[in-house]
């Protein structure tokens, strides 16, 4: 990976016996100041989002809670983890000190803390990033660029009398004359050659895998469809209603800024068929997110900053996390209206999901059942950090286009369209 990439980091640890109450208290203490508190996420350069989540025990009689730390950051992730250890050792001790295997007080050093986090990292089955290669620094810099240019435009009121091309020229002159802004006259750097080659190799490898599996898929299509349909008719699909107290708890940490966070977990339906189907589908999601939906548009949904799917408990359960714009209601409506088939394909492998047919039909189209299911499986994340909480994905993309419009040639129509971005 290069510094132009984003890297999801998931650290998971088992909560010690009898420590869950104290862990909730510790999480509450950290939530009071996620930027500059005991665990100062705001001091971690290159960190987009962060959260802590407590995953309850599985429904098969397990008694162990899992603590998850999730970071969305610019690569390399190990640098972000080391910075987190260097600045937030006390905060890490507060929560992970209640987990199995964490260094004892006598053995807590930067090295032992980092080793614990490194050794408890788990991979994501699939990840989505709004725009691959856009760093935290770039996001902040381009937002400031827009603000400074808008101040310049507000400094006089005779712009309407000028051609759009002339207004653009004056903006370019203003930016060029500012030592703190003239970097914007150059196009944003793209991924390094090594990363582009790595992506090409990954794409070719994926296409090769699909080519090898294609004959098997053709031969097995009918038996697969018959077995799938049999399971869909047989699998229970009870209407699940979330507990009102749980909904109130979730509502307390939502809609505080322009962005929101979402975390949910669920158990896969029993049997190897559902497990391998989920593995294959999430492989496809990850492949598509990397090579197709990598520039601000997830099949029509443009409000997601980052998302990931994680298998836990020997692939018996799945955790889904995302950072998105707007309310949860709008977020769910967006998915239902634009990619209900995608929701069904992945989430219908979970216990209790609204009934589907042929994997992609039904399911989320039963809007009330789907929304109740989502709320019932959602888990609160009171410790949640965003590096740019007042910027939506649309804002960020618009700022990037403003910067891009400062270089190159434009005719009058193109310049006028560009000026409308302010």
C-alpha positions as a Markdown table, in Angstrom:
| # | Residue | x | y | z |
|---|---|---|---|---|
| 1 | Unk | 0.0 | 0.0 | 0.0 |
| 2 | Unk | 1.0 | 3.6 | -0.5 |
| 3 | Unk | 0.1 | 6.7 | 1.4 |
| 4 | Unk | -2.6 | 7.4 | -1.3 |
| 5 | Unk | -4.6 | 4.4 | -0.1 |
| 6 | Unk | -7.2 | 4.1 | 2.7 |
| 7 | Unk | -6.9 | 1.2 | 5.1 |
| 8 | Unk | -9.6 | -0.2 | 7.4 |
| 9 | Unk | -8.3 | -1.5 | 10.7 |
| 10 | Unk | -10.4 | -3.7 | 13.0 |
| 11 | Unk | -9.1 | -4.8 | 16.4 |
| 12 | Unk | -11.2 | -7.3 | 18.3 |
| 13 | Unk | -10.6 | -8.6 | 21.8 |
| 14 | Unk | -12.6 | -10.8 | 24.2 |
| 15 | Unk | -13.9 | -8.9 | 27.3 |
| 16 | Unk | -12.7 | -10.4 | 30.5 |
| 17 | Unk | -15.1 | -12.3 | 32.8 |
| 18 | Unk | -17.3 | -10.0 | 34.9 |
| 19 | Unk | -15.8 | -6.9 | 33.2 |
| 20 | Unk | -18.7 | -5.9 | 30.9 |
| 21 | Unk | -20.2 | -3.4 | 33.3 |
| 22 | Unk | -16.9 | -1.6 | 33.9 |
| 23 | Unk | -16.3 | -1.6 | 30.1 |
| 24 | Unk | -19.5 | 0.2 | 29.5 |
| 25 | Unk | -18.4 | 2.8 | 32.1 |
| 26 | Unk | -15.0 | 3.1 | 30.4 |
| 27 | Unk | -16.7 | 3.6 | 27.0 |
| 28 | Unk | -18.9 | 6.2 | 28.4 |
| 29 | Unk | -15.9 | 8.1 | 29.9 |
| 30 | Unk | -14.1 | 8.0 | 26.5 |
| 31 | Unk | -17.2 | 9.3 | 24.7 |
| 32 | Unk | -17.1 | 12.6 | 26.5 |
| 33 | Unk | -14.2 | 13.8 | 24.3 |
| 34 | Unk | -13.3 | 11.6 | 21.4 |
| 35 | Unk | -11.0 | 14.2 | 19.8 |
| 36 | Unk | -8.8 | 15.3 | 22.7 |
| 37 | Unk | -9.7 | 13.1 | 25.6 |
| 38 | Unk | -7.8 | 10.1 | 27.0 |
| 39 | Unk | -7.9 | 8.5 | 23.5 |
| 40 | Unk | -7.4 | 11.6 | 21.3 |
| 41 | Unk | -8.4 | 10.4 | 17.9 |
| 42 | Unk | -8.2 | 14.0 | 16.7 |
| 43 | Unk | -4.4 | 13.8 | 17.1 |
| 44 | Unk | -4.0 | 10.8 | 14.8 |
| 45 | Unk | -2.9 | 12.2 | 11.4 |
| 46 | Unk | -4.6 | 10.4 | 8.5 |
| 47 | Unk | -7.5 | 9.1 | 10.6 |
| 48 | Unk | -10.9 | 9.5 | 8.8 |
| 49 | Unk | -13.2 | 7.7 | 11.3 |
| 50 | Unk | -13.0 | 5.7 | 14.5 |
| 51 | Unk | -15.3 | 3.9 | 16.9 |
| 52 | Unk | -15.6 | 1.4 | 19.7 |
| 53 | Unk | -18.3 | -1.3 | 19.5 |
| 54 | Unk | -19.3 | -3.9 | 22.0 |
| 55 | Unk | -20.6 | -7.0 | 20.3 |
| 56 | Unk | -22.9 | -9.2 | 22.6 |
| 57 | Unk | -22.4 | -12.9 | 22.9 |
| 58 | Unk | -23.7 | -15.2 | 20.1 |
| 59 | Unk | -27.1 | -16.8 | 20.4 |
| 60 | Unk | -25.8 | -20.3 | 20.8 |
| 61 | Unk | -25.3 | -19.9 | 24.5 |
| 62 | Unk | -22.0 | -18.0 | 24.5 |
| 63 | Unk | -21.2 | -15.7 | 27.3 |
| 64 | Unk | -18.2 | -13.7 | 26.0 |
| 65 | Unk | -18.6 | -10.1 | 24.8 |
| 66 | Unk | -16.3 | -8.8 | 22.1 |
| 67 | Unk | -14.8 | -5.3 | 22.0 |
| 68 | Unk | -14.1 | -3.9 | 18.6 |
| 69 | Unk | -12.0 | -0.9 | 17.7 |
| 70 | Unk | -12.6 | 0.2 | 14.1 |
| 71 | Unk | -10.4 | 2.8 | 12.3 |
| 72 | Unk | -10.8 | 4.1 | 8.7 |
| 73 | Unk | -7.4 | 5.7 | 7.9 |
| 74 | Unk | -4.9 | 6.6 | 5.3 |
| 75 | Unk | -2.3 | 3.9 | 4.8 |
| 76 | Unk | -0.1 | 2.7 | 6.2 |
| 77 | Unk | -2.3 | 1.5 | 9.1 |
| 78 | Unk | 0.6 | 0.5 | 11.3 |
| 79 | Unk | 1.7 | 4.2 | 11.4 |
| 80 | Unk | -1.8 | 5.2 | 12.7 |
| 81 | Unk | -1.8 | 2.4 | 15.3 |
| 82 | Unk | 1.6 | 3.5 | 16.6 |
| 83 | Unk | 0.4 | 7.1 | 16.8 |
| 84 | Unk | -2.7 | 6.0 | 18.6 |
| 85 | Unk | -0.5 | 4.1 | 21.1 |
| 86 | Unk | 1.8 | 7.1 | 21.5 |
| 87 | Unk | -0.9 | 9.6 | 22.2 |
| 88 | Unk | -3.6 | 7.5 | 23.8 |
| 89 | Unk | -2.0 | 4.8 | 26.0 |
| 90 | Unk | -4.1 | 5.7 | 29.0 |
| 91 | Unk | -7.3 | 5.5 | 26.9 |
| 92 | Unk | -6.3 | 2.1 | 25.5 |
| 93 | Unk | -5.6 | 0.9 | 29.0 |
| 94 | Unk | -9.0 | 2.0 | 30.1 |
| 95 | Unk | -10.8 | -0.2 | 27.7 |
| 96 | Unk | -8.5 | -3.0 | 26.5 |
| 97 | Unk | -7.2 | -3.4 | 30.1 |
| 98 | Unk | -10.6 | -5.1 | 30.7 |
| 99 | Unk | -10.0 | -7.6 | 27.8 |
| 100 | Unk | -8.3 | -10.9 | 27.8 |
| 101 | Unk | -4.5 | -11.0 | 27.3 |
| 102 | Unk | -3.9 | -7.3 | 27.6 |
| 103 | Unk | -0.5 | -6.5 | 29.1 |
| 104 | Unk | -0.5 | -6.2 | 32.9 |
| 105 | Unk | 0.1 | -2.8 | 34.5 |
| 106 | Unk | 3.7 | -3.7 | 35.1 |
| 107 | Unk | 4.3 | -4.6 | 31.5 |
| 108 | Unk | 2.4 | -1.7 | 29.7 |
| 109 | Unk | 4.7 | 0.1 | 27.3 |
| 110 | Unk | 4.2 | 1.5 | 23.9 |
| 111 | Unk | 5.7 | -1.6 | 22.4 |
| 112 | Unk | 3.5 | -4.1 | 24.3 |
| 113 | Unk | 0.4 | -2.0 | 23.6 |
| 114 | Unk | 1.1 | -1.9 | 19.9 |
| 115 | Unk | 1.9 | -5.6 | 19.8 |
| 116 | Unk | -1.5 | -6.3 | 21.4 |
| 117 | Unk | -3.4 | -4.2 | 18.9 |
| 118 | Unk | -1.4 | -5.7 | 16.0 |
| 119 | Unk | -1.9 | -9.3 | 17.2 |
| 120 | Unk | -5.7 | -8.7 | 17.6 |
| 121 | Unk | -6.3 | -7.2 | 14.2 |
| 122 | Unk | -8.8 | -9.2 | 12.1 |
| 123 | Unk | -9.4 | -8.7 | 8.3 |
| 124 | Unk | -12.5 | -7.3 | 6.7 |
| 125 | Unk | -14.4 | -9.6 | 4.3 |
| 126 | Unk | -15.3 | -6.5 | 2.2 |
| 127 | Unk | -14.6 | -2.8 | 2.3 |
| 128 | Unk | -16.0 | 0.3 | 0.5 |
| 129 | Unk | -14.4 | 3.7 | 0.4 |
| 130 | Unk | -16.2 | 6.6 | -1.1 |
| 131 | Unk | -13.2 | 7.7 | -3.2 |
| 132 | Unk | -10.1 | 5.7 | -3.2 |
| 133 | Unk | -7.0 | 7.8 | -2.7 |
| 134 | Unk | -8.5 | 10.9 | -1.1 |
| 135 | Unk | -6.7 | 11.5 | 2.2 |
| 136 | Unk | -7.8 | 13.4 | 5.3 |
| 137 | Unk | -5.3 | 16.1 | 4.6 |
| 138 | Unk | -6.6 | 16.6 | 1.1 |
| 139 | Unk | -10.2 | 16.7 | 2.3 |
| 140 | Unk | -9.4 | 19.4 | 4.9 |
| 141 | Unk | -7.2 | 21.4 | 2.4 |
| 142 | Unk | -9.8 | 21.4 | -0.3 |
| 143 | Unk | -12.6 | 22.5 | 2.1 |
| 144 | Unk | -10.4 | 25.4 | 3.2 |
| 145 | Unk | -9.7 | 26.3 | -0.4 |
| 146 | Unk | -13.4 | 26.6 | -1.1 |
| 147 | Unk | -13.9 | 28.7 | 2.0 |
| 148 | Unk | -11.1 | 31.1 | 1.1 |
| 149 | Unk | -12.2 | 31.5 | -2.5 |
| 150 | Unk | -15.8 | 32.2 | -1.3 |
| 151 | Unk | -14.4 | 34.9 | 1.0 |
| 152 | Unk | -12.6 | 36.4 | -2.0 |
| 153 | Unk | -15.8 | 36.3 | -4.1 |
| 154 | Unk | -17.7 | 38.0 | -1.2 |
| 155 | Unk | -15.2 | 40.8 | -1.1 |
| 156 | Unk | -16.7 | 42.5 | -4.2 |
| 157 | Unk | -20.1 | 42.7 | -5.8 |
| 158 | Unk | -19.4 | 43.4 | -9.5 |
| 159 | Unk | -18.8 | 39.8 | -10.6 |
| 160 | Unk | -22.2 | 39.6 | -12.4 |
| 161 | Unk | -20.9 | 42.1 | -15.0 |
| 162 | Unk | -17.9 | 39.9 | -15.9 |
| 163 | Unk | -17.8 | 36.9 | -18.2 |
| 164 | Unk | -17.4 | 33.6 | -16.3 |
| 165 | Unk | -14.0 | 33.0 | -17.9 |
| 166 | Unk | -12.7 | 36.4 | -16.5 |
| 167 | Unk | -14.1 | 35.6 | -13.0 |
| 168 | Unk | -12.3 | 32.3 | -13.1 |
| 169 | Unk | -9.1 | 34.0 | -14.2 |
| 170 | Unk | -9.3 | 36.3 | -11.2 |
| 171 | Unk | -9.9 | 33.4 | -8.9 |
| 172 | Unk | -6.9 | 31.7 | -10.3 |
| 173 | Unk | -4.9 | 34.8 | -9.7 |
| 174 | Unk | -6.1 | 35.1 | -6.2 |
| 175 | Unk | -5.1 | 31.4 | -5.5 |
| 176 | Unk | -1.7 | 31.8 | -7.2 |
| 177 | Unk | -1.0 | 34.9 | -5.0 |
| 178 | Unk | -1.6 | 33.0 | -1.8 |
| 179 | Unk | 1.4 | 30.9 | -0.7 |
| 180 | Unk | -1.0 | 28.8 | 1.5 |
| 181 | Unk | -3.3 | 28.1 | -1.4 |
| 182 | Unk | -1.3 | 27.9 | -4.6 |
| 183 | Unk | -0.8 | 24.2 | -4.2 |
| 184 | Unk | -4.4 | 23.9 | -5.6 |
| 185 | Unk | -3.3 | 25.0 | -9.0 |
| 186 | Unk | -1.8 | 21.5 | -9.5 |
| 187 | Unk | -4.0 | 18.5 | -10.0 |
| 188 | Unk | -4.4 | 16.2 | -7.0 |
| 189 | Unk | -1.8 | 13.4 | -7.2 |
| 190 | Unk | -3.1 | 10.0 | -8.2 |
| 191 | Unk | -2.1 | 6.6 | -6.9 |
| 192 | Unk | 1.5 | 5.7 | -7.3 |
| 193 | Unk | 2.6 | 3.5 | -10.2 |
| 194 | Unk | 3.2 | 0.6 | -7.9 |
| 195 | Unk | -0.4 | 0.8 | -6.5 |
| 196 | Unk | -1.9 | 1.1 | -10.0 |
| 197 | Unk | 0.0 | -2.0 | -11.0 |
| 198 | Unk | -1.1 | -3.8 | -7.9 |
| 199 | Unk | -4.7 | -2.9 | -8.7 |
| 200 | Unk | -4.3 | -4.2 | -12.2 |
| 201 | Unk | -2.9 | -7.5 | -11.0 |
| 202 | Unk | -5.7 | -7.8 | -8.5 |
| 203 | Unk | -8.3 | -7.1 | -11.2 |
| 204 | Unk | -6.7 | -9.7 | -13.5 |
| 205 | Unk | -6.5 | -12.2 | -10.8 |
| 206 | Unk | -10.2 | -11.7 | -9.9 |
| 207 | Unk | -11.2 | -12.0 | -13.6 |
| 208 | Unk | -9.1 | -15.2 | -13.8 |
| 209 | Unk | -10.9 | -16.7 | -10.8 |
| 210 | Unk | -14.3 | -15.9 | -12.3 |
| 211 | Unk | -13.2 | -17.4 | -15.6 |
| 212 | Unk | -12.2 | -20.6 | -13.9 |
| 213 | Unk | -15.4 | -20.8 | -11.9 |
| 214 | Unk | -17.7 | -19.9 | -14.8 |
| 215 | Unk | -18.0 | -23.5 | -16.1 |
| 216 | Unk | -18.7 | -24.8 | -12.6 |
| 217 | Unk | -21.3 | -22.0 | -12.1 |
| 218 | Unk | -23.1 | -22.9 | -15.4 |
| 219 | Unk | -23.3 | -26.6 | -14.5 |
| 220 | Unk | -24.4 | -25.9 | -11.0 |
| 221 | Unk | -26.8 | -23.1 | -11.7 |
| 222 | Unk | -29.9 | -25.2 | -11.6 |
| 223 | Unk | -29.1 | -27.3 | -8.5 |
| 224 | Unk | -28.0 | -24.1 | -6.8 |
| 225 | Unk | -31.3 | -22.3 | -7.7 |
| 226 | Unk | -33.4 | -25.2 | -6.6 |
| 227 | Unk | -31.6 | -25.6 | -3.2 |
| 228 | Unk | -31.7 | -21.8 | -2.6 |
| 229 | Unk | -35.4 | -21.6 | -3.3 |
| 230 | Unk | -36.1 | -24.5 | -1.0 |
| 231 | Unk | -34.2 | -22.8 | 1.8 |
| 232 | Unk | -35.9 | -19.5 | 1.2 |
| 233 | Unk | -39.3 | -21.1 | 1.5 |
| 234 | Unk | -38.3 | -23.0 | 4.6 |
| 235 | Unk | -36.2 | -20.4 | 6.5 |
| 236 | Unk | -38.1 | -18.6 | 9.3 |
| 237 | Unk | -38.7 | -14.9 | 8.6 |
| 238 | Unk | -40.5 | -13.6 | 11.8 |
| 239 | Unk | -41.3 | -9.9 | 12.0 |
| 240 | Unk | -38.7 | -8.5 | 14.4 |
| 241 | Unk | -39.4 | -5.4 | 16.5 |
| 242 | Unk | -36.6 | -3.5 | 18.2 |
| 243 | Unk | -36.9 | -2.8 | 21.9 |
| 244 | Unk | -38.1 | 0.8 | 22.5 |
| 245 | Unk | -35.3 | 1.4 | 25.1 |
| 246 | Unk | -32.7 | 0.2 | 22.6 |
| 247 | Unk | -34.1 | 2.6 | 19.9 |
| 248 | Unk | -33.9 | 5.5 | 22.4 |
| 249 | Unk | -30.3 | 4.6 | 23.2 |
| 250 | Unk | -29.5 | 4.6 | 19.5 |
| 251 | Unk | -31.3 | 7.9 | 18.8 |
| 252 | Unk | -29.3 | 9.7 | 21.5 |
| 253 | Unk | -26.1 | 9.3 | 19.5 |
| 254 | Unk | -27.6 | 10.0 | 16.0 |
| 255 | Unk | -28.1 | 13.2 | 14.0 |
| 256 | Unk | -25.7 | 15.2 | 16.1 |
| 257 | Unk | -23.7 | 16.4 | 13.1 |
| 258 | Unk | -24.1 | 16.1 | 9.3 |
| 259 | Unk | -22.8 | 12.5 | 9.4 |
| 260 | Unk | -23.9 | 9.4 | 11.3 |
| 261 | Unk | -22.4 | 6.0 | 12.1 |
| 262 | Unk | -24.1 | 2.7 | 11.8 |
| 263 | Unk | -23.1 | -0.7 | 13.2 |
| 264 | Unk | -25.1 | -3.9 | 13.1 |
| 265 | Unk | -24.4 | -7.6 | 13.6 |
| 266 | Unk | -26.2 | -10.8 | 13.0 |
| 267 | Unk | -25.9 | -14.6 | 12.8 |
| 268 | Unk | -25.7 | -16.4 | 9.5 |
| 269 | Unk | -28.4 | -18.9 | 8.8 |
| 270 | Unk | -27.2 | -22.4 | 9.7 |
| 271 | Unk | -25.5 | -24.7 | 7.2 |
| 272 | Unk | -22.5 | -24.5 | 4.9 |
| 273 | Unk | -24.6 | -23.3 | 1.9 |
| 274 | Unk | -25.4 | -20.0 | 3.5 |
| 275 | Unk | -21.9 | -19.6 | 4.9 |
| 276 | Unk | -20.1 | -20.1 | 1.5 |
| 277 | Unk | -22.7 | -18.1 | -0.3 |
| 278 | Unk | -22.0 | -15.1 | 2.1 |
| 279 | Unk | -18.3 | -15.6 | 1.6 |
| 280 | Unk | -18.7 | -15.5 | -2.1 |
| 281 | Unk | -21.0 | -12.6 | -2.2 |
| 282 | Unk | -18.8 | -10.5 | 0.1 |
| 283 | Unk | -15.8 | -11.3 | -2.1 |
| 284 | Unk | -17.8 | -10.0 | -5.0 |
| 285 | Unk | -18.8 | -6.8 | -3.0 |
| 286 | Unk | -15.1 | -6.2 | -2.2 |
| 287 | Unk | -14.0 | -6.8 | -5.8 |
| 288 | Unk | -16.7 | -4.4 | -7.1 |
| 289 | Unk | -16.0 | -1.7 | -4.5 |
| 290 | Unk | -12.3 | -1.8 | -5.4 |
| 291 | Unk | -12.6 | -1.8 | -9.1 |
| 292 | Unk | -16.0 | -0.4 | -10.0 |
| 293 | Unk | -17.6 | 1.6 | -7.2 |
| 294 | Unk | -14.5 | 3.5 | -6.1 |
| 295 | Unk | -15.4 | 7.1 | -7.0 |
| 296 | Unk | -18.2 | 8.4 | -4.8 |
| 297 | Unk | -21.1 | 6.3 | -6.1 |
| 298 | Unk | -22.1 | 2.9 | -4.8 |
| 299 | Unk | -24.7 | 1.9 | -7.4 |
| 300 | Unk | -26.5 | 5.2 | -7.0 |
| 301 | Unk | -25.9 | 5.7 | -3.3 |
| 302 | Unk | -23.6 | 8.7 | -2.8 |
| 303 | Unk | -23.9 | 9.3 | 0.9 |
| 304 | Unk | -21.5 | 6.7 | 2.2 |
| 305 | Unk | -18.0 | 7.7 | 3.3 |
| 306 | Unk | -16.8 | 4.2 | 4.3 |
| 307 | Unk | -18.2 | 0.8 | 5.1 |
| 308 | Unk | -17.0 | -2.7 | 5.8 |
| 309 | Unk | -18.3 | -6.2 | 6.5 |
| 310 | Unk | -16.4 | -8.4 | 9.0 |
| 311 | Unk | -16.8 | -12.1 | 9.7 |
| 312 | Unk | -16.5 | -13.1 | 13.4 |
| 313 | Unk | -16.9 | -16.3 | 15.4 |
| 314 | Unk | -15.5 | -18.6 | 12.8 |
| 315 | Unk | -17.7 | -17.0 | 10.1 |
| 316 | Unk | -20.9 | -17.7 | 12.0 |
| 317 | Unk | -21.7 | -14.0 | 12.5 |
| 318 | Unk | -21.2 | -10.9 | 10.4 |
| 319 | Unk | -20.6 | -7.3 | 11.6 |
| 320 | Unk | -21.4 | -4.4 | 9.2 |
| 321 | Unk | -20.2 | -0.8 | 9.9 |
| 322 | Unk | -20.6 | 2.3 | 7.9 |
| 323 | Unk | -20.1 | 6.1 | 8.1 |
| 324 | Unk | -22.8 | 8.0 | 6.1 |
| 325 | Unk | -24.5 | 11.4 | 5.7 |
| 326 | Unk | -28.0 | 12.3 | 6.8 |
| 327 | Unk | -30.5 | 10.4 | 8.9 |
| 328 | Unk | -30.8 | 6.7 | 9.3 |
| 329 | Unk | -34.2 | 6.8 | 7.8 |
| 330 | Unk | -32.9 | 8.5 | 4.6 |
| 331 | Unk | -30.0 | 6.1 | 4.6 |
| 332 | Unk | -32.2 | 3.1 | 4.6 |
| 333 | Unk | -34.6 | 4.6 | 2.1 |
| 334 | Unk | -31.7 | 5.3 | -0.3 |
| 335 | Unk | -30.7 | 1.7 | -0.2 |
| 336 | Unk | -34.2 | 0.3 | -0.5 |
| 337 | Unk | -34.9 | 2.5 | -3.5 |
| 338 | Unk | -31.6 | 2.0 | -5.4 |
| 339 | Unk | -30.0 | -1.2 | -4.3 |
| 340 | Unk | -32.5 | -3.4 | -2.6 |
| 341 | Unk | -31.3 | -6.3 | -4.6 |
| 342 | Unk | -27.8 | -5.9 | -3.2 |
| 343 | Unk | -29.1 | -5.7 | 0.3 |
| 344 | Unk | -31.1 | -8.8 | -0.2 |
| 345 | Unk | -28.2 | -10.8 | -1.8 |
| 346 | Unk | -25.9 | -10.1 | 1.2 |
| 347 | Unk | -28.2 | -9.7 | 4.2 |
| 348 | Unk | -30.7 | -12.4 | 3.3 |
| 349 | Unk | -28.1 | -14.9 | 4.6 |
| 350 | Unk | -28.7 | -13.6 | 8.1 |
| 351 | Unk | -31.1 | -15.2 | 10.6 |
| 352 | Unk | -34.5 | -13.4 | 10.6 |
| 353 | Unk | -34.1 | -11.3 | 7.5 |
| 354 | Unk | -37.4 | -10.5 | 5.7 |
| 355 | Unk | -38.2 | -13.3 | 3.3 |
| 356 | Unk | -36.6 | -13.2 | -0.2 |
| 357 | Unk | -37.1 | -15.0 | -3.4 |
| 358 | Unk | -34.4 | -15.9 | -5.8 |
| 359 | Unk | -31.9 | -14.2 | -3.5 |
| 360 | Unk | -32.6 | -10.6 | -4.7 |
| 361 | Unk | -36.4 | -10.2 | -4.8 |
| 362 | Unk | -38.6 | -9.3 | -1.8 |
| 363 | Unk | -36.6 | -8.8 | 1.4 |
| 364 | Unk | -35.9 | -5.1 | 1.8 |
| 365 | Unk | -38.8 | -4.2 | -0.4 |
| 366 | Unk | -40.9 | -5.0 | 2.7 |
| 367 | Unk | -39.9 | -1.6 | 4.0 |
| 368 | Unk | -41.3 | -1.8 | 7.5 |
| 369 | Unk | -40.0 | -5.3 | 8.1 |
| 370 | Unk | -36.6 | -4.4 | 6.8 |
| 371 | Unk | -36.3 | -1.3 | 8.9 |
| 372 | Unk | -37.4 | -3.1 | 12.0 |
| 373 | Unk | -34.9 | -5.8 | 11.3 |
| 374 | Unk | -32.1 | -3.3 | 10.9 |
| 375 | Unk | -32.9 | -1.4 | 14.1 |
| 376 | Unk | -33.2 | -4.7 | 16.1 |
| 377 | Unk | -29.7 | -5.7 | 15.0 |
| 378 | Unk | -28.1 | -2.3 | 15.4 |
| 379 | Unk | -25.6 | -1.7 | 18.2 |
| 380 | Unk | -24.7 | 1.6 | 19.7 |
| 381 | Unk | -21.3 | 3.2 | 19.2 |
| 382 | Unk | -21.1 | 6.1 | 21.7 |
| 383 | Unk | -17.4 | 6.5 | 21.0 |
| 384 | Unk | -17.4 | 7.7 | 17.4 |
| 385 | Unk | -15.0 | 10.1 | 15.8 |
| 386 | Unk | -15.0 | 11.8 | 12.4 |
| 387 | Unk | -12.2 | 14.0 | 11.1 |
| 388 | Unk | -14.6 | 16.2 | 9.2 |
| 389 | Unk | -18.1 | 15.9 | 10.8 |
| 390 | Unk | -19.5 | 18.9 | 9.0 |
| 391 | Unk | -18.7 | 17.8 | 5.5 |
| 392 | Unk | -20.9 | 15.5 | 3.5 |
| 393 | Unk | -19.7 | 13.2 | 0.8 |
| 394 | Unk | -21.3 | 15.5 | -1.7 |
| 395 | Unk | -19.5 | 18.5 | -0.2 |
| 396 | Unk | -16.1 | 16.7 | -0.3 |
| 397 | Unk | -16.6 | 15.7 | -4.0 |
| 398 | Unk | -17.7 | 19.3 | -4.8 |
| 399 | Unk | -14.6 | 20.7 | -3.2 |
| 400 | Unk | -12.4 | 18.3 | -5.2 |
| 401 | Unk | -14.0 | 19.5 | -8.4 |
| 402 | Unk | -13.5 | 23.1 | -7.4 |
| 403 | Unk | -9.8 | 22.4 | -7.1 |
| 404 | Unk | -9.7 | 20.4 | -10.3 |
| 405 | Unk | -11.3 | 23.4 | -12.1 |
| 406 | Unk | -8.5 | 25.7 | -11.2 |
| 407 | Unk | -6.2 | 24.1 | -13.8 |
| 408 | Unk | -6.6 | 23.5 | -17.5 |
| 409 | Unk | -8.6 | 25.5 | -20.1 |
| 410 | Unk | -12.3 | 26.3 | -20.0 |
| 411 | Unk | -14.7 | 27.9 | -22.3 |
| 412 | Unk | -17.5 | 30.3 | -21.1 |
| 413 | Unk | -20.0 | 27.5 | -20.6 |
| 414 | Unk | -17.6 | 25.3 | -18.6 |
| 415 | Unk | -16.4 | 28.2 | -16.5 |
| 416 | Unk | -20.0 | 29.2 | -15.7 |
| 417 | Unk | -20.8 | 25.6 | -14.7 |
| 418 | Unk | -17.7 | 25.5 | -12.5 |
| 419 | Unk | -18.6 | 28.8 | -10.8 |
| 420 | Unk | -21.9 | 27.4 | -9.8 |
| 421 | Unk | -20.0 | 25.0 | -7.4 |
| 422 | Unk | -19.4 | 27.9 | -5.0 |
